[in-house]
Amino acid sequence: MLDKAIVVNFGSQYAHLISRRLRELGLYAELVDPMAVSNVLNGDVKLIVLSGGPSSVYEENAPSIDVSILNGDRPILGICYGHQLVASMLGGSVEKGEGEFGPTKVYVDVREPIFKGWNETEVAWMSHGDYVAKPPPGFRVIAKSERGYIAGMKSDDGRIYTFQFHLEVTHTKKGTTLLRNVVDELVGKHDIWRPEDLIDSTVEDIRRKAVDGRVLVAVSGGIDSTVTAALIHKAVGDRAMLVLIDHGLFREGEVKKVVKLYEEVGLHVKVIDASQSFLGKLRGVSDCEERRKIIGETFAEVFTNLMRENPDVKWVAQGTLYPDVIESGAVKGSNVIKSHHNVGGLPKWFNVGLIEPLRNLYKDEVRRLAASLGLPNEMVWRQPFPGPGLAVRIMGVFNDEKLAIVRRATAILEEELSKAEVRGYWQALAAVGDDEWVGVKGDRRAVGHIVIIKVVSSDDGMTADWMPLDADLLSRISRRITGEMPNVSAVTYFVSSKPPATIEPC
């Protein structure tokens, strides 16, 4: 078996990032529920990571682990809530404080090997209200925050390290350096994890599961569904049934482009135009969560009708990823941020087996799989596009006018970014809401919509930074959007990062 770390998930929206960062460093990592830790401790577990979480350790029924795990012989890393939990369980004290949120200066003891590559003062990402007031016996403080809170501590035997800040997020600039030091210090030599090595075992798993019947794969052209389709086709050949459901929420010309790309790699896709069904149910709906539910249920209805016409379909394959699962609150203790149409949106009467070959992977790992499968770069590096499509880029009441605005504005944005040869962005999008702005068009007063454009950089979609664009480029984009659409009178550029904002507006 492969050496691994287990990340005990206390409900942090960043828990999967810890796992991802460890995998990037070549140490396989997986998440476990606090109640299941004792059941998964075997010789393969080389590191236990205690994640952050929304609870307070002194609350009744706060999530915890058996104290014997802390008193055992395995290396432990505590982060945020995990930092406080170690202090509380081993005899220290945790109190409610003034809180630290966002970029925060930390002062570290650079004599500690764990801080190799760090300066005495660094900026780290904090997100906590409680703080460790007193370290437990047998621990010493190795870092403090600008408020004077304990930001890091170490057990005297060097087996346990804990940090109040989130070293797993990119906003802690040297977080990966620190995590690498943790792996080197606490784990040492270990088996090397490579996602490419998953291809053969994943294909075999699919074959063992889908021994008979056809496998329905809903594709969109995105990297997740594309790799899922490629793996399913590799596993079951012609028993794979690839379907693109046109919900009327794609970008300009997207359906034809996607079908052409799939045909070029030998994958036949059947297109089902269900746009009127989707749009008819969405019109007039203001709540975005309600829209997501409607889309998930309508997808299921279309699938069900499809299976009635094709009774040999016994399985549905989805490109569900770790971030989809965590944002949907599918991990116990985490808060629901958004519903995902392929996580929990399928009704109970959706009577088929489910295959999710990418459920434990991150976007960058899926791209590596795609490259190893021989998919073209245009597929491998296609920017993420939400399953609910442009519906989640319309705020307020959903209607055809707003949909047309978002679709055209998105096309203009992508065209201008391409002309300007802007590279390295994770996602570029346009959104519109109910707000209007008074303008002047043709020497007359005109009231029009406000279009929000947004371009972000990210490694994984779990965190993201807004991307500065050249002023002339922004001006060209604005002129085209307001000039080509008479019902738009203003354009704004979105400059909030994730967190606190999500990438999609709703």
C-alpha positions as CSV (number, residue, x, y, z in Angstrom):
1,M,0.0,0.0,0.0
2,L,1.0,3.6,-0.6
3,D,2.4,5.7,2.2
4,K,-0.1,8.5,3.0
5,A,-1.3,11.3,5.3
6,I,-4.8,11.4,6.6
7,V,-6.5,14.8,7.0
8,V,-9.1,14.8,9.8
9,N,-11.8,17.1,8.4
10,F,-13.5,19.1,11.2
11,G,-15.6,21.0,8.6
12,S,-13.1,23.4,7.1
13,Q,-13.8,24.6,3.6
14,Y,-10.0,24.4,3.2
15,A,-9.6,20.8,4.3
16,H,-9.3,19.6,0.8
17,L,-6.6,22.1,0.1
18,I,-4.4,20.5,2.8
19,S,-4.8,17.2,1.0
20,R,-4.1,18.8,-2.3
21,R,-0.9,20.5,-1.1
22,L,0.4,17.3,0.4
23,R,-0.2,15.4,-2.9
24,E,1.6,18.1,-4.8
25,L,4.6,17.4,-2.5
26,G,4.3,13.7,-3.5
27,L,2.7,12.5,-0.3
28,Y,-0.7,10.9,-0.9
29,A,-3.4,12.3,1.3
30,E,-7.1,11.6,1.9
31,L,-9.8,13.1,4.2
32,V,-11.4,11.2,7.0
33,D,-14.3,12.0,9.4
34,P,-13.2,12.6,13.0
35,M,-15.2,9.7,14.2
36,A,-13.4,7.3,11.7
37,V,-9.8,8.2,12.5
38,S,-9.2,5.1,14.7
39,N,-10.6,2.8,11.9
40,V,-8.1,4.0,9.3
41,L,-4.9,4.1,11.3
42,N,-2.6,1.5,9.9
43,G,1.0,1.2,8.9
44,D,0.5,3.3,5.8
45,V,-0.4,6.4,7.7
46,K,2.7,8.5,8.1
47,L,1.1,11.8,9.2
48,I,-2.1,12.9,10.8
49,V,-3.3,16.4,10.0
50,L,-6.0,18.1,12.0
51,S,-7.9,20.6,9.8
52,G,-9.6,23.9,10.6
53,G,-13.3,24.1,11.1
54,P,-16.2,26.5,12.1
55,S,-16.7,25.2,15.6
56,S,-15.2,26.3,18.9
57,V,-13.4,23.6,21.0
58,Y,-15.2,24.7,24.2
59,E,-18.7,24.3,22.6
60,E,-20.9,21.3,23.6
61,N,-20.6,18.6,20.9
62,A,-17.6,20.3,19.3
63,P,-15.9,17.8,16.9
64,S,-12.9,16.0,18.4
65,I,-10.8,12.8,18.2
66,D,-9.7,10.3,20.8
67,V,-7.0,11.7,23.0
68,S,-5.0,8.5,22.6
69,I,-4.3,9.6,19.0
70,L,-2.6,12.7,20.3
71,N,-0.7,10.7,22.9
72,G,0.4,8.0,20.4
73,D,3.5,7.9,18.3
74,R,2.4,9.2,14.9
75,P,3.5,12.7,13.7
76,I,0.7,15.3,13.9
77,L,0.1,18.6,12.3
78,G,-2.7,20.9,13.6
79,I,-4.1,23.8,11.6
80,C,-6.4,26.5,13.0
81,Y,-9.1,24.5,14.8
82,G,-6.7,21.6,14.9
83,H,-4.2,23.9,16.6
84,Q,-6.7,24.9,19.2
85,L,-7.9,21.3,19.6
86,V,-4.4,20.0,20.5
87,A,-4.0,22.8,23.0
88,S,-7.4,22.1,24.6
89,M,-7.1,18.3,24.8
90,L,-3.6,18.2,26.1
91,G,-4.0,20.7,29.0
92,G,-3.7,24.1,27.4
93,S,-6.4,26.7,27.2
94,V,-8.4,28.2,24.4
95,E,-10.4,31.5,24.7
96,K,-12.6,33.7,22.6
97,G,-10.6,36.6,21.1
98,E,-11.0,39.6,18.9
99,G,-10.3,37.5,15.9
100,E,-7.9,37.7,13.0
101,F,-9.0,37.4,9.4
102,G,-7.2,37.7,6.2
103,P,-3.5,38.5,5.7
104,T,-1.8,38.8,9.1
105,K,1.9,39.3,10.1
106,V,3.4,36.4,12.0
107,Y,6.7,36.4,13.9
108,V,8.5,33.1,13.8
109,D,11.5,31.5,15.6
110,V,13.7,31.0,12.5
111,R,16.0,28.8,14.6
112,E,13.5,26.1,14.2
113,P,14.2,23.8,11.2
114,I,10.5,23.7,10.5
115,F,10.8,27.4,9.4
116,K,13.6,26.8,6.9
117,G,13.1,29.3,4.1
118,W,11.0,31.7,6.2
119,N,12.0,35.1,7.5
120,E,11.5,36.2,11.0
121,T,8.4,38.2,9.9
122,E,6.0,36.7,7.2
123,V,2.4,37.3,6.1
124,A,0.0,34.4,6.7
125,W,-3.7,33.9,6.2
126,M,-5.8,33.9,9.3
127,S,-9.4,33.0,9.8
128,H,-10.2,32.5,13.5
129,G,-12.1,34.1,16.4
130,D,-10.8,31.8,19.2
131,Y,-7.1,31.6,20.2
132,V,-4.8,29.5,22.2
133,A,-4.3,31.4,25.5
134,K,-1.8,28.9,27.0
135,P,0.1,26.1,25.4
136,P,-0.3,22.6,26.9
137,P,2.5,21.2,29.2
138,G,5.3,19.9,27.1
139,F,4.8,22.4,24.3
140,R,6.6,25.6,23.5
141,V,5.6,28.6,21.3
142,I,7.5,29.0,18.0
143,A,5.4,31.7,16.4
144,K,3.1,34.6,17.4
145,S,0.8,36.9,15.4
146,E,0.8,40.7,15.3
147,R,-1.9,40.7,18.0
148,G,0.4,38.6,20.2
149,Y,-1.7,35.4,19.8
150,I,0.1,32.0,19.7
151,A,0.5,31.3,16.0
152,G,2.6,28.2,16.2
153,M,3.7,25.7,18.8
154,K,5.7,22.5,19.0
155,S,5.8,19.5,21.3
156,D,9.1,19.0,23.1
157,D,9.7,15.7,21.4
158,G,9.1,17.3,18.0
159,R,6.3,14.9,17.1
160,I,3.5,17.5,17.0
161,Y,3.4,20.9,15.3
162,T,0.4,23.2,15.2
163,F,-0.3,26.5,13.5
164,Q,-3.1,29.0,13.9
165,F,-2.8,30.3,10.3
166,H,-3.7,28.4,7.2
167,L,-0.4,27.3,5.6
168,E,-2.4,25.4,2.9
169,V,-3.9,28.4,1.1
170,T,-1.9,30.4,-1.5
171,H,-2.5,33.6,0.4
172,T,0.1,32.3,2.9
173,K,2.9,33.0,0.4
174,K,5.4,30.6,2.0
175,G,2.8,28.1,3.1
176,T,4.0,25.4,0.7
177,T,7.6,25.8,1.9
178,L,6.4,25.3,5.5
179,L,4.3,22.3,4.6
180,R,7.3,20.8,2.7
181,N,9.4,21.3,5.9
182,V,6.7,19.5,7.9
183,V,6.8,16.5,5.5
184,D,10.6,16.4,5.6
185,E,10.8,16.8,9.4
186,L,7.8,14.6,10.4
187,V,7.6,12.0,7.6
188,G,10.9,11.8,6.0
189,K,11.3,9.3,3.2
190,H,8.0,8.1,1.7
191,D,6.3,6.6,-1.3
192,I,5.8,9.2,-4.1
193,W,2.3,9.9,-5.3
194,R,1.6,10.6,-9.0
195,P,-2.0,11.0,-10.2
196,E,-1.1,9.6,-13.6
197,D,-0.6,6.3,-11.9
198,L,-4.3,6.2,-11.3
199,I,-5.3,5.6,-14.9
200,D,-4.9,1.8,-15.0
201,S,-6.5,1.2,-11.6
202,T,-9.4,3.6,-12.3
203,V,-10.1,1.9,-15.6
204,E,-10.1,-1.5,-13.8
205,D,-12.4,-0.3,-11.1
206,I,-14.9,0.9,-13.7
207,R,-14.8,-2.4,-15.5
208,R,-15.3,-4.3,-12.2
209,K,-18.2,-2.0,-11.3
210,A,-20.0,-1.7,-14.7
211,V,-19.9,-5.3,-15.7
212,D,-23.0,-5.0,-17.8
213,G,-25.3,-2.4,-19.3
214,R,-24.4,0.9,-20.9
215,V,-22.8,3.8,-19.0
216,L,-24.4,7.2,-19.6
217,V,-21.9,10.1,-19.4
218,A,-23.2,13.6,-19.5
219,V,-20.5,15.8,-21.1
220,S,-20.2,19.5,-21.4
221,G,-16.7,20.0,-22.9
222,G,-15.2,20.9,-19.5
223,I,-12.1,19.0,-18.4
224,D,-14.0,17.1,-15.6
225,S,-16.6,15.5,-17.8
226,T,-14.2,15.1,-20.7
227,V,-11.7,13.0,-18.6
228,T,-14.6,11.1,-17.1
229,A,-15.8,10.3,-20.6
230,A,-12.3,9.3,-21.8
231,L,-11.9,6.9,-18.8
232,I,-15.3,5.4,-19.2
233,H,-14.7,4.9,-22.9
234,K,-11.3,3.3,-22.2
235,A,-12.9,1.0,-19.7
236,V,-16.1,-0.1,-21.5
237,G,-15.6,0.9,-25.1
238,D,-18.8,1.2,-27.1
239,R,-20.9,0.6,-24.0
240,A,-20.2,4.3,-23.1
241,M,-23.0,6.6,-24.1
242,L,-21.9,10.2,-24.3
243,V,-24.6,12.8,-24.2
244,L,-24.5,16.5,-24.2
245,I,-27.7,18.0,-22.8
246,D,-28.1,21.5,-24.2
247,H,-29.8,23.4,-21.4
248,G,-29.8,26.6,-23.2
249,L,-27.2,28.0,-20.8
250,F,-24.0,27.5,-22.8
251,R,-21.8,30.3,-24.2
252,E,-22.0,31.4,-27.8
253,G,-21.3,28.5,-30.2
254,E,-20.2,26.2,-27.4
255,V,-22.3,23.2,-28.3
256,K,-21.0,22.9,-31.8
257,K,-17.4,23.5,-30.7
258,V,-17.6,20.8,-28.0
259,V,-19.0,18.2,-30.3
260,K,-16.3,18.9,-32.9
261,L,-13.6,18.6,-30.2
262,Y,-14.9,15.2,-29.0
263,E,-15.2,13.9,-32.6
264,E,-11.5,14.8,-33.2
265,V,-10.5,12.4,-30.3
266,G,-12.8,9.6,-31.4
267,L,-15.6,10.2,-29.0
268,H,-19.1,10.4,-30.5
269,V,-21.5,12.7,-28.6
270,K,-25.3,12.7,-28.9
271,V,-26.8,16.2,-28.4
272,I,-30.2,16.5,-26.7
273,D,-31.8,19.9,-27.0
274,A,-33.6,20.4,-23.7
275,S,-33.3,24.2,-23.6
276,Q,-37.0,25.0,-23.5
277,S,-37.5,22.6,-20.6
278,F,-34.7,24.2,-18.5
279,L,-35.4,27.8,-19.5
280,G,-39.1,27.5,-18.9
281,K,-38.6,26.4,-15.3
282,L,-35.9,29.0,-14.6
283,R,-37.8,32.1,-15.9
284,G,-38.8,34.3,-13.0
285,V,-36.8,32.5,-10.4
286,S,-34.7,34.9,-8.3
287,D,-33.0,32.6,-5.8
288,C,-29.8,31.1,-7.2
289,E,-29.9,28.1,-4.9
290,E,-33.4,27.3,-6.2
291,R,-32.1,27.6,-9.8
292,R,-29.3,25.1,-9.0
293,K,-31.8,22.7,-7.6
294,I,-34.1,23.1,-10.6
295,I,-31.2,22.5,-13.0
296,G,-30.1,19.4,-11.1
297,E,-33.7,18.0,-11.1
298,T,-34.3,18.8,-14.7
299,F,-31.0,17.1,-15.7
300,A,-32.3,14.0,-13.8
301,E,-35.6,14.2,-15.6
302,V,-33.9,14.4,-19.0
303,F,-31.6,11.4,-18.0
304,T,-34.6,9.4,-16.8
305,N,-36.5,10.0,-20.1
306,L,-33.3,9.0,-21.9
307,M,-33.0,5.8,-20.0
308,R,-36.6,4.9,-20.7
309,E,-35.7,5.1,-24.3
310,N,-32.5,3.2,-23.6
311,P,-33.3,0.5,-21.0
312,D,-29.8,-1.0,-21.3
313,V,-28.4,2.0,-19.5
314,K,-27.5,0.8,-16.0
315,W,-25.0,3.4,-14.9
316,V,-24.4,7.2,-14.9
317,A,-20.9,8.6,-14.7
318,Q,-20.2,12.1,-13.4
319,G,-17.1,14.3,-13.2
320,T,-17.6,15.1,-9.6
321,L,-14.4,16.6,-8.0
322,Y,-13.3,17.1,-4.4
323,P,-14.2,20.9,-4.5
324,D,-17.7,20.0,-5.7
325,V,-18.1,17.8,-2.7
326,I,-16.8,20.2,-0.1
327,E,-18.7,23.3,-1.3
328,S,-21.9,21.2,-1.2
329,G,-21.3,20.4,2.4
330,A,-21.2,16.6,1.7
331,V,-18.4,16.2,4.3
332,K,-19.8,16.1,7.8
333,G,-19.4,19.3,9.7
334,S,-18.8,21.6,6.8
335,N,-21.2,24.4,5.8
336,V,-23.0,24.4,2.5
337,I,-21.7,27.2,0.3
338,K,-23.4,26.2,-2.9
339,S,-25.4,23.2,-4.2
340,H,-23.8,21.5,-7.2
341,H,-26.0,19.9,-9.8
342,N,-24.0,16.7,-9.7
343,V,-23.7,16.5,-5.9
344,G,-27.0,15.6,-4.2
345,G,-29.2,17.1,-7.0
346,L,-30.3,13.6,-8.2
347,P,-33.7,12.5,-6.8
348,K,-34.0,9.1,-5.1
349,W,-36.0,7.7,-7.9
350,F,-33.0,8.1,-10.2
351,N,-32.6,4.4,-10.2
352,V,-29.2,3.7,-11.7
353,G,-25.7,3.0,-10.4
354,L,-23.4,6.0,-10.0
355,I,-19.7,6.1,-11.1
356,E,-17.6,9.1,-10.1
357,P,-14.0,8.3,-11.1
358,L,-12.6,11.8,-10.3
359,R,-14.4,12.3,-6.9
360,N,-11.1,12.3,-4.9
361,L,-9.1,14.4,-7.3
362,Y,-8.5,18.1,-7.8
363,K,-8.6,20.1,-11.0
364,D,-4.8,20.2,-11.5
365,E,-4.7,16.4,-11.0
366,V,-7.5,15.9,-13.6
367,R,-5.5,18.0,-16.1
368,R,-2.5,15.7,-15.5
369,L,-4.7,12.7,-16.2
370,A,-6.0,14.3,-19.3
371,A,-2.5,14.9,-20.7
372,S,-1.6,11.3,-19.9
373,L,-4.7,10.1,-21.7
374,G,-3.4,12.0,-24.8
375,L,-6.2,14.6,-24.9
376,P,-5.3,17.8,-26.9
377,N,-4.2,21.0,-25.0
378,E,-7.4,22.8,-26.0
379,M,-9.3,20.3,-23.9
380,V,-6.7,20.0,-21.1
381,W,-6.5,23.7,-20.5
382,R,-10.0,24.8,-21.2
383,Q,-11.1,27.2,-18.5
384,P,-13.7,25.9,-16.0
385,F,-17.3,26.5,-16.8
386,P,-20.1,25.8,-14.2
387,G,-22.4,22.9,-14.8
388,P,-25.5,25.2,-14.4
389,G,-23.9,27.4,-17.1
390,L,-24.8,31.0,-17.4
391,A,-27.7,30.6,-14.9
392,V,-25.3,31.2,-12.0
393,R,-24.1,34.5,-13.6
394,I,-27.5,36.1,-13.5
395,M,-28.4,37.8,-10.2
396,G,-31.9,38.6,-9.3
397,V,-34.8,37.5,-11.5
398,F,-33.8,35.1,-14.3
399,N,-35.1,36.1,-17.7
400,D,-34.2,35.9,-21.4
401,E,-32.9,39.4,-21.6
402,K,-30.3,38.9,-18.9
403,L,-29.3,35.6,-20.4
404,A,-28.7,37.2,-23.8
405,I,-26.6,40.0,-22.1
406,V,-24.4,37.6,-20.2
407,R,-23.9,35.3,-23.2
408,R,-22.8,38.2,-25.5
409,A,-20.8,40.0,-22.8
410,T,-18.9,36.7,-22.1
411,A,-18.1,36.3,-25.8
412,I,-16.8,39.9,-26.0
413,L,-14.7,39.4,-22.9
414,E,-13.1,36.2,-24.2
415,E,-12.5,37.7,-27.6
416,E,-10.7,40.7,-26.2
417,L,-8.6,38.7,-23.8
418,S,-7.6,36.5,-26.7
419,K,-6.7,39.4,-28.9
420,A,-4.6,41.0,-26.1
421,E,-2.9,37.6,-25.6
422,V,-3.8,37.6,-21.9
423,R,-2.5,34.3,-20.4
424,G,-2.5,32.5,-17.1
425,Y,-6.0,33.2,-15.9
426,W,-8.2,30.5,-14.4
427,Q,-11.6,31.9,-15.4
428,A,-13.1,34.9,-17.2
429,L,-16.8,35.7,-16.9
430,A,-19.5,38.3,-17.2
431,A,-22.5,38.6,-14.9
432,V,-25.6,40.8,-14.7
433,G,-28.1,41.6,-11.9
434,D,-31.2,43.7,-11.4
435,D,-29.4,47.0,-10.8
436,E,-29.6,49.6,-13.6
437,W,-27.6,52.7,-14.5
438,V,-28.7,55.8,-16.2
439,G,-26.8,56.5,-19.4
440,V,-26.9,58.5,-22.6
441,K,-27.2,56.8,-26.0
442,G,-28.0,58.6,-29.2
443,D,-28.3,61.9,-27.3
444,R,-31.1,60.5,-25.3
445,R,-31.4,59.4,-21.7
446,A,-31.2,55.6,-21.5
447,V,-31.5,53.3,-18.5
448,G,-29.6,50.0,-18.9
449,H,-28.2,47.1,-17.1
450,I,-24.8,47.0,-15.3
451,V,-22.5,44.2,-16.6
452,I,-19.9,42.9,-14.2
453,I,-16.8,41.4,-15.7
454,K,-14.3,39.3,-13.8
455,V,-11.0,37.6,-14.5
456,V,-9.3,35.5,-11.8
457,S,-6.1,33.6,-11.3
458,S,-6.1,30.3,-9.3
459,D,-4.3,27.0,-8.9
460,D,-7.4,24.9,-8.0
461,G,-10.5,27.0,-7.8
462,M,-10.7,26.7,-4.0
463,T,-9.0,30.1,-3.6
464,A,-8.6,32.8,-6.3
465,D,-7.3,36.3,-6.8
466,W,-8.7,38.9,-9.1
467,M,-6.4,39.6,-12.0
468,P,-5.3,43.2,-12.8
469,L,-6.0,44.0,-16.5
470,D,-4.5,46.8,-18.6
471,A,-6.7,49.9,-18.5
472,D,-6.8,50.1,-22.3
473,L,-8.0,46.5,-22.5
474,L,-10.7,47.2,-19.9
475,S,-11.8,50.3,-21.8
476,R,-12.1,48.3,-25.1
477,I,-14.1,45.6,-23.4
478,S,-16.4,48.2,-21.8
479,R,-16.9,50.1,-25.1
480,R,-17.8,46.9,-27.0
481,I,-20.3,45.7,-24.4
482,T,-22.1,49.0,-24.0
483,G,-21.8,49.7,-27.8
484,E,-23.1,46.3,-29.0
485,M,-25.9,46.0,-26.5
486,P,-28.4,48.9,-26.3
487,N,-29.8,47.6,-23.0
488,V,-26.4,47.9,-21.2
489,S,-25.2,51.3,-20.0
490,A,-22.3,50.5,-17.6
491,V,-19.6,47.9,-17.1
492,T,-17.7,47.3,-13.8
493,Y,-14.6,45.2,-13.0
494,F,-14.8,42.8,-10.1
495,V,-11.9,43.1,-7.6
496,S,-12.7,40.8,-4.7
497,S,-10.8,37.5,-4.2
498,K,-12.0,34.1,-3.0
499,P,-12.4,34.2,-0.1
500,P,-14.4,36.2,0.8
501,A,-16.2,36.0,-2.5
502,T,-16.8,32.9,-4.5
503,I,-15.7,32.8,-8.2
504,E,-19.3,32.6,-9.6
505,P,-21.7,35.3,-8.4
506,C,-24.3,32.9,-7.2
